[in-house]
């Protein structure tokens, strides 16, 4: 991820915030939240835990509310954000060809880092 100083646990973008649309951000607007939700859902299923599943559903609701505020601030800070949000899904990708292309791009980036 190329977020650098842009990353923050708070929903309001930092002054150093950079608007990313490449790589995984071309597939979904909130990949870290998606990973958290998928991890929680997977743990719920593999352990057969109904309380964990309820927690995952509650987490999805909380993250959805957080995203609404985050995206309002992102739209105020970055003029192209609303257009990007209209084209790219929030948490889960829907275009399989884009998923394949992004996976290839990430693998190539990893190869460059490794040497």
VMD Tcl script that builds the backbone (N, CA, C; Angstrom):
set m [mol new atoms 345]
animate dup $m
set s [atomselect $m all]
$s set {name element resname resid chain x y z} {
  {N N UNK 1 A 0.839 -1.190 0.000}
  {CA C UNK 1 A 0.000 0.000 0.000}
  {C C UNK 1 A 0.877 1.244 0.000}
  {N N UNK 2 A 0.453 2.198 -0.742}
  {CA C UNK 2 A 1.234 3.415 -0.901}
  {C C UNK 2 A 0.603 4.568 -0.126}
  {N N UNK 3 A 0.101 4.306 1.062}
  {CA C UNK 3 A -0.611 5.337 1.807}
  {C C UNK 3 A 0.305 6.271 2.588}
  {N N UNK 4 A 1.433 5.772 3.061}
  {CA C UNK 4 A 2.377 6.618 3.790}
  {C C UNK 4 A 1.711 7.373 4.932}
  {N N UNK 5 A 1.876 8.691 4.938}
  {CA C UNK 5 A 1.314 9.541 5.995}
  {C C UNK 5 A -0.197 9.730 5.873}
  {N N UNK 6 A -0.799 9.211 4.806}
  {CA C UNK 6 A -2.244 9.353 4.613}
  {C C UNK 6 A -3.043 8.465 5.561}
  {N N UNK 7 A -2.433 7.386 6.031}
  {CA C UNK 7 A -3.169 6.419 6.842}
  {C C UNK 7 A -3.384 6.953 8.252}
  {N N UNK 8 A -4.589 6.735 8.758}
  {CA C UNK 8 A -4.958 7.202 10.093}
  {C C UNK 8 A -6.115 6.349 10.594}
  {N N UNK 9 A -6.169 6.077 11.907}
  {CA C UNK 9 A -7.307 5.327 12.440}
  {C C UNK 9 A -8.574 6.183 12.514}
  {N N UNK 10 A -8.402 7.487 12.354}
  {CA C UNK 10 A -9.542 8.405 12.430}
  {C C UNK 10 A -10.176 8.567 11.053}
  {N N UNK 11 A -11.487 8.815 11.015}
  {CA C UNK 11 A -12.159 8.923 9.704}
  {C C UNK 11 A -11.816 10.182 8.914}
  {N N UNK 12 A -11.381 11.255 9.583}
  {CA C UNK 12 A -11.089 12.502 8.869}
  {C C UNK 12 A -9.719 12.398 8.195}
  {N N UNK 13 A -9.646 12.718 6.887}
  {CA C UNK 13 A -8.364 12.641 6.188}
  {C C UNK 13 A -7.335 13.573 6.818}
  {N N UNK 14 A -6.091 13.122 6.881}
  {CA C UNK 14 A -5.007 13.951 7.406}
  {C C UNK 14 A -4.658 15.027 6.382}
  {N N UNK 15 A -3.878 16.010 6.811}
  {CA C UNK 15 A -3.432 17.050 5.874}
  {C C UNK 15 A -2.592 16.455 4.754}
  {N N UNK 16 A -1.863 15.391 5.063}
  {CA C UNK 16 A -0.995 14.750 4.077}
  {C C UNK 16 A -1.744 13.731 3.216}
  {N N UNK 17 A -3.052 13.635 3.364}
  {CA C UNK 17 A -3.844 12.617 2.674}
  {C C UNK 17 A -3.662 12.692 1.168}
  {N N UNK 18 A -3.417 11.516 0.582}
  {CA C UNK 18 A -3.286 11.376 -0.871}
  {C C UNK 18 A -4.427 10.478 -1.340}
  {N N UNK 19 A -5.091 10.883 -2.388}
  {CA C UNK 19 A -6.224 10.150 -2.948}
  {C C UNK 19 A -5.700 9.020 -3.832}
  {N N UNK 20 A -5.873 7.764 -3.387}
  {CA C UNK 20 A -5.395 6.593 -4.107}
  {C C UNK 20 A -6.521 5.934 -4.899}
  {N N UNK 21 A -6.261 5.623 -6.156}
  {CA C UNK 21 A -7.255 4.920 -6.981}
  {C C UNK 21 A -6.649 3.720 -7.691}
  {N N UNK 22 A -5.377 3.443 -7.448}
  {CA C UNK 22 A -4.691 2.352 -8.148}
  {C C UNK 22 A -4.590 1.116 -7.264}
  {N N UNK 23 A -4.214 -0.006 -7.899}
  {CA C UNK 23 A -4.050 -1.251 -7.147}
  {C C UNK 23 A -5.358 -1.698 -6.529}
  {N N UNK 24 A -5.297 -2.087 -5.279}
  {CA C UNK 24 A -6.488 -2.584 -4.595}
  {C C UNK 24 A -7.574 -1.505 -4.482}
  {N N UNK 25 A -7.160 -0.230 -4.487}
  {CA C UNK 25 A -8.132 0.863 -4.414}
  {C C UNK 25 A -8.891 1.051 -5.729}
  {N N UNK 26 A -8.464 0.380 -6.776}
  {CA C UNK 26 A -9.226 0.344 -8.016}
  {C C UNK 26 A -10.324 -0.704 -7.972}
  {N N UNK 27 A -10.232 -1.607 -6.988}
  {CA C UNK 27 A -11.241 -2.667 -6.817}
  {C C UNK 27 A -12.308 -2.286 -5.803}
  {N N UNK 28 A -11.864 -1.749 -4.672}
  {CA C UNK 28 A -12.780 -1.342 -3.593}
  {C C UNK 28 A -12.254 -0.070 -2.949}
  {N N UNK 29 A -13.164 0.720 -2.393}
  {CA C UNK 29 A -12.763 1.978 -1.775}
  {C C UNK 29 A -12.169 1.776 -0.383}
  {N N UNK 30 A -12.542 0.709 0.290}
  {CA C UNK 30 A -12.095 0.496 1.670}
  {C C UNK 30 A -11.575 -0.932 1.856}
  {N N UNK 31 A -10.403 -1.239 1.267}
  {CA C UNK 31 A -9.897 -2.608 1.323}
  {C C UNK 31 A -9.536 -3.089 2.729}
  {N N UNK 32 A -9.075 -2.196 3.599}
  {CA C UNK 32 A -8.728 -2.637 4.952}
  {C C UNK 32 A -9.971 -3.043 5.735}
  {N N UNK 33 A -11.045 -2.303 5.562}
  {CA C UNK 33 A -12.307 -2.674 6.218}
  {C C UNK 33 A -12.822 -3.991 5.643}
  {N N UNK 34 A -12.687 -4.152 4.323}
  {CA C UNK 34 A -13.139 -5.388 3.678}
  {C C UNK 34 A -12.376 -6.586 4.230}
  {N N UNK 35 A -11.067 -6.434 4.385}
  {CA C UNK 35 A -10.258 -7.511 4.940}
  {C C UNK 35 A -10.670 -7.851 6.360}
  {N N UNK 36 A -10.938 -6.835 7.151}
  {CA C UNK 36 A -11.389 -7.053 8.524}
  {C C UNK 36 A -12.723 -7.797 8.547}
  {N N UNK 37 A -13.653 -7.369 7.706}
  {CA C UNK 37 A -14.962 -8.026 7.643}
  {C C UNK 37 A -14.847 -9.470 7.159}
  {N N UNK 38 A -14.034 -9.695 6.138}
  {CA C UNK 38 A -13.857 -11.062 5.637}
  {C C UNK 38 A -13.199 -11.957 6.685}
  {N N UNK 39 A -12.214 -11.415 7.391}
  {CA C UNK 39 A -11.565 -12.181 8.452}
  {C C UNK 39 A -12.531 -12.548 9.562}
  {N N UNK 40 A -13.335 -11.588 9.982}
  {CA C UNK 40 A -14.323 -11.848 11.041}
  {C C UNK 40 A -15.379 -12.851 10.571}
  {N N UNK 41 A -15.844 -12.692 9.340}
  {CA C UNK 41 A -16.842 -13.624 8.808}
  {C C UNK 41 A -16.247 -15.026 8.691}
  {N N UNK 42 A -15.019 -15.114 8.208}
  {CA C UNK 42 A -14.362 -16.411 8.085}
  {C C UNK 42 A -14.178 -17.094 9.424}
  {N N UNK 43 A -13.788 -16.325 10.440}
  {CA C UNK 43 A -13.637 -16.886 11.778}
  {C C UNK 43 A -14.983 -17.355 12.324}
  {N N UNK 44 A -16.022 -16.586 12.058}
  {CA C UNK 44 A -17.368 -16.969 12.502}
  {C C UNK 44 A -17.796 -18.303 11.901}
  {N N UNK 45 A -17.537 -18.453 10.615}
  {CA C UNK 45 A -17.940 -19.679 9.911}
  {C C UNK 45 A -17.090 -20.872 10.347}
  {N N UNK 46 A -15.765 -20.672 10.405}
  {CA C UNK 46 A -14.901 -21.813 10.737}
  {C C UNK 46 A -15.084 -22.299 12.173}
  {N N UNK 47 A -15.468 -21.401 13.063}
  {CA C UNK 47 A -15.689 -21.811 14.455}
  {C C UNK 47 A -17.150 -22.151 14.727}
  {N N UNK 48 A -18.011 -21.865 13.749}
  {CA C UNK 48 A -19.443 -22.123 13.939}
  {C C UNK 48 A -20.029 -21.281 15.059}
  {N N UNK 49 A -19.498 -20.073 15.211}
  {CA C UNK 49 A -19.905 -19.212 16.323}
  {C C UNK 49 A -20.960 -18.192 15.892}
  {N N UNK 50 A -22.162 -18.371 16.394}
  {CA C UNK 50 A -23.235 -17.419 16.109}
  {C C UNK 50 A -22.948 -16.052 16.734}
  {N N UNK 51 A -22.442 -15.968 17.986}
  {CA C UNK 51 A -22.100 -14.650 18.541}
  {C C UNK 51 A -21.053 -13.911 17.702}
  {N N UNK 52 A -20.075 -14.635 17.172}
  {CA C UNK 52 A -19.079 -13.991 16.302}
  {C C UNK 52 A -19.723 -13.482 15.018}
  {N N UNK 53 A -20.668 -14.232 14.497}
  {CA C UNK 53 A -21.383 -13.795 13.302}
  {C C UNK 53 A -22.174 -12.517 13.589}
  {N N UNK 54 A -22.819 -12.466 14.753}
  {CA C UNK 54 A -23.548 -11.248 15.145}
  {C C UNK 54 A -22.593 -10.064 15.290}
  {N N UNK 55 A -21.418 -10.333 15.881}
  {CA C UNK 55 A -20.405 -9.286 15.997}
  {C C UNK 55 A -19.997 -8.789 14.610}
  {N N UNK 56 A -19.809 -9.694 13.661}
  {CA C UNK 56 A -19.421 -9.327 12.304}
  {C C UNK 56 A -20.489 -8.444 11.653}
  {N N UNK 57 A -21.737 -8.788 11.857}
  {CA C UNK 57 A -22.837 -7.986 11.310}
  {C C UNK 57 A -22.850 -6.603 11.950}
  {N N UNK 58 A -22.635 -6.542 13.260}
  {CA C UNK 58 A -22.575 -5.253 13.958}
  {C C UNK 58 A -21.382 -4.432 13.463}
  {N N UNK 59 A -20.248 -5.098 13.263}
  {CA C UNK 59 A -19.063 -4.418 12.749}
  {C C UNK 59 A -19.320 -3.847 11.360}
  {N N UNK 60 A -19.999 -4.611 10.521}
  {CA C UNK 60 A -20.356 -4.130 9.179}
  {C C UNK 60 A -21.196 -2.850 9.284}
  {N N UNK 61 A -22.162 -2.839 10.201}
  {CA C UNK 61 A -23.010 -1.658 10.380}
  {C C UNK 61 A -22.190 -0.458 10.853}
  {N N UNK 62 A -21.292 -0.675 11.810}
  {CA C UNK 62 A -20.453 0.414 12.325}
  {C C UNK 62 A -19.527 0.937 11.228}
  {N N UNK 63 A -18.896 0.045 10.486}
  {CA C UNK 63 A -17.994 0.479 9.421}
  {C C UNK 63 A -18.747 1.213 8.309}
  {N N UNK 64 A -19.964 0.792 8.033}
  {CA C UNK 64 A -20.775 1.483 7.026}
  {C C UNK 64 A -21.047 2.917 7.458}
  {N N UNK 65 A -21.357 3.111 8.735}
  {CA C UNK 65 A -21.581 4.473 9.246}
  {C C UNK 65 A -20.284 5.286 9.204}
  {N N UNK 66 A -19.175 4.667 9.561}
  {CA C UNK 66 A -17.878 5.351 9.529}
  {C C UNK 66 A -17.529 5.766 8.101}
  {N N UNK 67 A -17.787 4.863 7.158}
  {CA C UNK 67 A -17.500 5.138 5.749}
  {C C UNK 67 A -18.307 6.340 5.256}
  {N N UNK 68 A -19.554 6.447 5.663}
  {CA C UNK 68 A -20.383 7.583 5.231}
  {C C UNK 68 A -19.719 8.905 5.601}
  {N N UNK 69 A -19.228 8.998 6.843}
  {CA C UNK 69 A -18.576 10.233 7.279}
  {C C UNK 69 A -17.228 10.413 6.590}
  {N N UNK 70 A -16.452 9.346 6.507}
  {CA C UNK 70 A -15.148 9.400 5.834}
  {C C UNK 70 A -15.284 9.898 4.402}
  {N N UNK 71 A -16.260 9.353 3.708}
  {CA C UNK 71 A -16.417 9.706 2.297}
  {C C UNK 71 A -16.938 11.129 2.114}
  {N N UNK 72 A -17.686 11.603 3.060}
  {CA C UNK 72 A -18.109 13.007 3.013}
  {C C UNK 72 A -16.872 13.905 3.081}
  {N N UNK 73 A -15.978 13.610 4.017}
  {CA C UNK 73 A -14.748 14.393 4.147}
  {C C UNK 73 A -13.825 14.209 2.951}
  {N N UNK 74 A -13.748 12.994 2.421}
  {CA C UNK 74 A -12.910 12.757 1.244}
  {C C UNK 74 A -13.433 13.537 0.037}
  {N N UNK 75 A -14.749 13.614 -0.106}
  {CA C UNK 75 A -15.341 14.372 -1.214}
  {C C UNK 75 A -15.047 15.860 -1.084}
  {N N UNK 76 A -15.014 16.346 0.155}
  {CA C UNK 76 A -14.694 17.762 0.385}
  {C C UNK 76 A -13.219 18.046 0.086}
  {N N UNK 77 A -12.360 17.095 0.397}
  {CA C UNK 77 A -10.913 17.290 0.236}
  {C C UNK 77 A -10.432 17.029 -1.193}
  {N N UNK 78 A -11.045 16.055 -1.869}
  {CA C UNK 78 A -10.586 15.645 -3.204}
  {C C UNK 78 A -11.733 15.761 -4.207}
  {N N UNK 79 A -11.558 16.611 -5.204}
  {CA C UNK 79 A -12.641 16.891 -6.158}
  {C C UNK 79 A -13.100 15.667 -6.944}
  {N N UNK 80 A -12.233 14.696 -7.189}
  {CA C UNK 80 A -12.615 13.533 -7.983}
  {C C UNK 80 A -13.175 12.376 -7.177}
  {N N UNK 81 A -13.300 12.544 -5.862}
  {CA C UNK 81 A -13.705 11.412 -5.030}
  {C C UNK 81 A -15.132 10.945 -5.314}
  {N N UNK 82 A -16.051 11.848 -5.513}
  {CA C UNK 82 A -17.455 11.464 -5.751}
  {C C UNK 82 A -17.596 10.623 -7.016}
  {N N UNK 83 A -16.850 10.994 -8.049}
  {CA C UNK 83 A -16.873 10.236 -9.302}
  {C C UNK 83 A -16.287 8.840 -9.081}
  {N N UNK 84 A -15.184 8.771 -8.348}
  {CA C UNK 84 A -14.545 7.494 -8.010}
  {C C UNK 84 A -15.516 6.625 -7.209}
  {N N UNK 85 A -16.176 7.208 -6.219}
  {CA C UNK 85 A -17.107 6.460 -5.362}
  {C C UNK 85 A -18.293 5.921 -6.162}
  {N N UNK 86 A -18.679 6.615 -7.210}
  {CA C UNK 86 A -19.792 6.156 -8.035}
  {C C UNK 86 A -19.417 4.924 -8.869}
  {N N UNK 87 A -18.108 4.741 -9.127}
  {CA C UNK 87 A -17.649 3.649 -9.982}
  {C C UNK 87 A -17.094 2.444 -9.226}
  {N N UNK 88 A -16.556 2.676 -8.040}
  {CA C UNK 88 A -15.836 1.619 -7.314}
  {C C UNK 88 A -16.647 1.190 -6.089}
  {N N UNK 89 A -16.877 -0.116 -5.904}
  {CA C UNK 89 A -17.658 -0.601 -4.759}
  {C C UNK 89 A -16.997 -0.262 -3.415}
  {N N UNK 90 A -17.798 -0.206 -2.376}
  {CA C UNK 90 A -17.314 0.174 -1.047}
  {C C UNK 90 A -16.383 -0.871 -0.445}
  {N N UNK 91 A -16.874 -2.098 -0.248}
  {CA C UNK 91 A -16.100 -3.116 0.450}
  {C C UNK 91 A -15.687 -4.310 -0.412}
  {N N UNK 92 A -16.556 -4.751 -1.291}
  {CA C UNK 92 A -16.317 -6.012 -1.995}
  {C C UNK 92 A -16.374 -5.827 -3.506}
  {N N UNK 93 A -15.329 -6.285 -4.220}
  {CA C UNK 93 A -15.273 -6.094 -5.672}
  {C C UNK 93 A -16.330 -6.915 -6.400}
  {N N UNK 94 A -16.726 -6.409 -7.557}
  {CA C UNK 94 A -17.744 -7.111 -8.335}
  {C C UNK 94 A -17.251 -7.505 -9.730}
  {N N UNK 95 A -16.141 -6.947 -10.178}
  {CA C UNK 95 A -15.633 -7.189 -11.526}
  {C C UNK 95 A -14.451 -8.166 -11.469}
  {N N UNK 96 A -14.668 -9.405 -11.897}
  {CA C UNK 96 A -13.636 -10.441 -11.812}
  {C C UNK 96 A -12.391 -10.115 -12.637}
  {N N UNK 97 A -12.565 -9.467 -13.774}
  {CA C UNK 97 A -11.413 -9.110 -14.612}
  {C C UNK 97 A -10.532 -8.088 -13.892}
  {N N UNK 98 A -11.158 -7.138 -13.204}
  {CA C UNK 98 A -10.392 -6.159 -12.430}
  {C C UNK 98 A -9.652 -6.822 -11.278}
  {N N UNK 99 A -10.269 -7.819 -10.672}
  {CA C UNK 99 A -9.631 -8.546 -9.572}
  {C C UNK 99 A -8.364 -9.238 -10.088}
  {N N UNK 100 A -8.480 -9.891 -11.230}
  {CA C UNK 100 A -7.326 -10.574 -11.829}
  {C C UNK 100 A -6.216 -9.577 -12.152}
  {N N UNK 101 A -6.557 -8.446 -12.760}
  {CA C UNK 101 A -5.566 -7.432 -13.116}
  {C C UNK 101 A -4.877 -6.864 -11.874}
  {N N UNK 102 A -5.661 -6.607 -10.828}
  {CA C UNK 102 A -5.086 -6.063 -9.594}
  {C C UNK 102 A -4.163 -7.075 -8.925}
  {N N UNK 103 A -4.552 -8.338 -8.933}
  {CA C UNK 103 A -3.712 -9.386 -8.341}
  {C C UNK 103 A -2.386 -9.486 -9.089}
  {N N UNK 104 A -2.425 -9.391 -10.409}
  {CA C UNK 104 A -1.210 -9.417 -11.224}
  {C C UNK 104 A -0.328 -8.214 -10.907}
  {N N UNK 105 A -0.944 -7.051 -10.798}
  {CA C UNK 105 A -0.196 -5.825 -10.482}
  {C C UNK 105 A 0.463 -5.927 -9.106}
  {N N UNK 106 A -0.270 -6.435 -8.122}
  {CA C UNK 106 A 0.284 -6.575 -6.770}
  {C C UNK 106 A 1.415 -7.603 -6.747}
  {N N UNK 107 A 1.268 -8.682 -7.510}
  {CA C UNK 107 A 2.336 -9.684 -7.586}
  {C C UNK 107 A 3.585 -9.092 -8.218}
  {N N UNK 108 A 3.409 -8.286 -9.249}
  {CA C UNK 108 A 4.557 -7.630 -9.897}
  {C C UNK 108 A 5.240 -6.651 -8.953}
  {N N UNK 109 A 4.443 -5.904 -8.182}
  {CA C UNK 109 A 4.996 -4.990 -7.187}
  {C C UNK 109 A 5.789 -5.750 -6.126}
  {N N UNK 110 A 5.262 -6.890 -5.698}
  {CA C UNK 110 A 5.945 -7.711 -4.695}
  {C C UNK 110 A 7.276 -8.224 -5.242}
  {N N UNK 111 A 7.289 -8.623 -6.495}
  {CA C UNK 111 A 8.530 -9.113 -7.119}
  {C C UNK 111 A 9.589 -8.012 -7.153}
  {N N UNK 112 A 9.157 -6.780 -7.433}
  {CA C UNK 112 A 10.095 -5.643 -7.454}
  {C C UNK 112 A 10.678 -5.409 -6.060}
  {N N UNK 113 A 9.847 -5.533 -5.040}
  {CA C UNK 113 A 10.321 -5.323 -3.670}
  {C C UNK 113 A 11.299 -6.401 -3.235}
  {N N UNK 114 A 11.030 -7.621 -3.652}
  {CA C UNK 114 A 11.877 -8.752 -3.262}
  {C C UNK 114 A 13.228 -8.688 -3.977}
  {N N UNK 115 A 13.205 -8.213 -5.185}
  {CA C UNK 115 A 14.491 -8.077 -5.861}
  {C C UNK 115 A 14.443 -8.577 -7.231}
}
mol reanalyze $m
mol bondsrecalc $m
mol representation Tube
mol addrep $m
